[in-house]
Amino acid sequence: MNAFKEIQQLQQDETVPEGEYYLPLNVLPQKYKISLNIDMNLWNFQGEEIVEVLVVTPTREIRFNARGLAIQWDDVILRAPSATEPPYYTPSNYSYSEETEVVVLNFNDDLLPGSYELQLNFIGIIRSDVFGLYRSEYTINNQQKYVVATQFQATYARNVFPCWDNTNFRSVFEIELNHPNQYEGYSNMNVANRTILDNNRVVTLFEPSPPMASYLVAFVLAEYQTYRNDNFTAVHVPSNVNEQQAQYFLTNVRSALNLFEDFLNHQYQLPKLDFISVPRMFFGGMEHWGLITALARYFVNDPATVSASAHQSMTTIITHELAHMWFGNEVTPESWNYLWLSEGMASYFELFIADRMHSNWRMMDQYLLIHVHNAMRQDDKMSARPMTGSFYKPLDFNAQFDYVPYAKSGSVMRMIQHMIGIQHFREFLYNYISARSFQSATPNHFHERIQEIVDRAGDIPLPPDVSMATIIRSWTDNPGYPVVLVTRTTNGISLSQKRFLVDWEHTTVVPSEFYIPVNTKTTSNHHVTGTLPMSWIVPGSELQIDHIPLTDYVIVNRQQTGYYRVNYGEYDWKFIAEVLAVQKTLEEIHILNRAQLIDDSANLAKAGQTRYDSFFGIISYLKEETDYIPWTAATTNILNLEIMIRGIEEYPRFHHFINGLTTKVYETIRLTNYTRADHIATLHTQVTSNLACYFGNEQCKEDASELVNEMLSDSHMQGIPDQIQPTVFCTVAKHLSDTDILNRLIVRINQIFLTGRDAQEAILMRIIDGVGCTTNATAIENFLALSIMHLPVEGIDVRGSDRNRIFRSVASGSYLGIKMALELILNNYLEVENRFESINNAVRGLSMYIVTDDLLNLLEEILRIHSARMTPSLIAIFNDEITASRRNVAWVNHFKGRINTWLVTNVELPGGTGHRLSAISLISLLLIALLLIRVY
């Protein structure tokens, strides 16, 4: 019999019953002893495994998971743990389903209850992607090095060793790695023993882990250095990370860990806590217990020079992964369908703990932007799915890591915290972790513990005779989220709910079955700041709130702690706009409610559920606003709207209107002050100056010109911080095309192409992205020509990827840019096909910018004329983009009349003349670049 023969394949019907995907609970893994021999020449491994299993009820079969492994079936043995000689049990036969990824070992006799050891030998591959056991590359001193690492979430442990690869099975893991001796081995636990072999190899044995799910197993091989600040925490990093950077990272880890343990009143459970750098990962970080992997970029921050955005990203990757030490690792969701129990908690705590680490960062204010608004922009489709899933196939488990378990679930966790108050929430978490420590958990366990706290407190305002389980399930088991409709009555307001859908053509009311916590801010109670619910909207009923006179403004959902939108009648939208327009009453409205009003009015208008008059009326107050949170909400929505209405008749009035809002705020966030600003101010500058500059703020144009001129005078192109380079380059391209500064930028692009780009690759990409913002036809023509022309200069290093990037930069930069980009494909299809890195990538996503019938006709004409040369995949892309473009055009045609009317009525255009750029050919610019090379 062939020792490595193929597993017998099950003959399957078209549909496999759902139950076949689950492993039964009559055989439970208790402990794995896994030994892997890693071959980094052939990129494969040989494995030996002994699994101690507990047979709970008599059975004649053992089921487990495997994928992509060659198992040595002739050597499969089952024996009692103490047996050193027969009787052994050998399978009478075995089967495998590629669909369910389940192996079935069949035995002739019953296996009676008790402990057994299952021995398996197997071979697998070290992959080149980012799943299972895979290799990743990095370069030190021009020498390529490798890291071999694991990524098992959700169901990739089965790619590396046969296992019970579901979250409801917890086992002890003892890992042994045989590997080249220039590599250090790392795993969840400390090294127990390291044995040097004669053949330049070493065997590293790790201590047994606590019982945990298979997806949390980790091991890494790398030529790294280790830094510590105590005997407990460490970072493992390449040699290009210095000690100062490593200690800075460790200081943040220690600070975050202390805050977690204090707030949760529960200690971290393992004897060590390591972070290790990995060059490529599917996630930004992965919460393996005891050995957290994270992308290399998070470890290279110098405390003296780190930017605000990099510092914040590093901090939140630390806090997110540390949150999993309790939520996911110690208490594991019993199924991947309950991923919100893990990722929702981690998403909540990544900002909650970061806020306690750095109070001046205002992370819990940023929560609205990072999670709540982010989730709502994605969760407003009919295709949205609930937080609690109904998956059972491995492919579906692996594909669910999107906004639902992260941003949405974190937003619902924040809402739950505000439902019961922070102290009660803290008590609940302590009880929940204590009750389920080293066990799996279901939503029922979550509900039971929180109900205990509510019952004990007795002062938490909940709807009568409704359990916390019912309330929470309405949010976890229903897709999407509601919009609360506010209607004035003779003595107050009436509140009702419906599901919010952004599709303006969707006229059918979709049932909305949420228990919605409600609190209000009015003229009379403007001094009240609490966020506990005052009352509730329950499914099937309206809520009446009395004693709110018509002369009082009313805002529902204080600080937008509830995960829902609010829509008012026309009277109240105007009333709120007037309140915001007066400095005294503006200060009564919490900054989070200002951001809420902006985001709600924008998206309700987009969905056709309120007029754009409401949105424009609300954002008119921004001329007096200087805070980061409302301005970021505004920036996101204004820029999204700007793309859609670039082709309408009154677009110049819109441009002028937004420009007029930015005068005051730009003075507080000037580009030239960026390096001297504090954390929030630098983030504010990155986001809001982008809006101000894009719409032509005069001071911003001067500042951008000053910064670019200084940079162009420096041969090393220093002087503009990386974070604001996109804004600066776009500003000079869009608004200063009547000067020579745009020509100088294009010349500098050519210089980099001619003289070598390695040292200036990042800034080259940002200049390319920025130049695409120009609205000057001559500049666009020159720039697009570079993407297709055969260059006459020997040695110029223009790559296919550069041509793609130039095209995308122009296509996204302006209405004229997308028009000329489409005409480039139409009139120069062969050159585009031959010189772009990928015409598929160039076309994919273009529909975002196709918003008029003229542009749609161009896209359709390209397909009609050139389809004979297109591959089937490219034709499919074109058809998808045409479908999406038609939706955009229909939206614009439906809404532009009202938008145009508001702009004509409310915005007066000043007189002025357009800019002109002298028609310098691309060849001339190349020659200028050649001449300038001698100067530098």
Salt bridges, closest charged atoms under 4 A:
GLU20 OE1 - ARG63 NH1 3.54
GLU61 OE2 - ARG63 NE 2.72
GLU99 OE2 - LYS393 NZ 3.90
GLU101 OE1 - ARG67 NH2 2.75
GLU101 OE1 - ARG158 NH1 2.91
ASP110 OD1 - ARG60 NE 2.99
GLU117 OE1 - ARG79 NE 3.49
ASP129 OD2 - ARG127 NH2 2.64
GLU137 OE1 - ARG280 NE 3.83
ASP165 OD2 - ARG158 NE 2.89
GLU174 OE1 - LYS31 NZ 3.56
GLU184 OE2 - ARG194 NH2 3.58
GLU223 OE1 - LYS145 NZ 3.68
ASP230 OD2 - ARG254 NH1 3.39
ASP274 OD2 - HIS236 NE2 2.88
ASP274 OD2 - LYS272 NZ 3.05
GLU287 OE1 - HIS324 NE2 3.80
GLU330 OE2 - HIS266 NE2 2.65
GLU343 OE1 - HIS320 NE2 3.02
GLU343 OE1 - HIS324 NE2 2.98
GLU350 OE1 - HIS320 ND1 2.65
GLU350 OE2 - HIS371 NE2 3.28
ASP365 OD2 - ARG362 NE 3.01
ASP379 OD2 - LYS408 NZ 3.03
ASP380 OD1 - LYS381 NZ 2.67
ASP402 OD2 - ARG385 NH1 2.66
GLU427 OE2 - HIS424 ND1 3.96
GLU452 OE2 - ARG449 NH2 2.51
ASP459 OD1 - HIS424 NE2 3.51
GLU570 OE2 - LYS574 NZ 3.44
ASP572 OD1 - ARG488 NH2 2.71
GLU588 OE2 - HIS526 NE2 3.87
ASP599 OD2 - HIS373 NE2 3.84
ASP599 OD2 - ARG565 NH1 2.83
ASP600 OD1 - ARG565 NH1 2.96
ASP613 OD2 - ARG898 NH2 2.66
GLU624 OE1 - LYS664 NZ 3.12
GLU625 OE1 - ARG594 NH1 2.81
ASP627 OD1 - ARG362 NH1 3.06
GLU642 OE1 - ARG646 NE 3.03
GLU650 OE1 - ARG653 NE 2.67
GLU698 OE2 - LYS701 NZ 2.98
ASP703 OD1 - ARG670 NH2 2.79
ASP722 OD1 - ARG766 NH1 3.65
ASP738 OD2 - HIS915 ND1 3.06
GLU761 OE1 - ARG757 NE 2.76
ASP769 OD2 - ARG805 NH2 2.81
ASP797 OD2 - ARG799 NH2 3.30
ASP802 OD2 - ARG757 NH1 2.59
GLU823 OE2 - LYS819 NZ 2.72
GLU833 OE1 - ARG869 NH2 2.54
GLU860 OE2 - ARG886 NH2 2.80
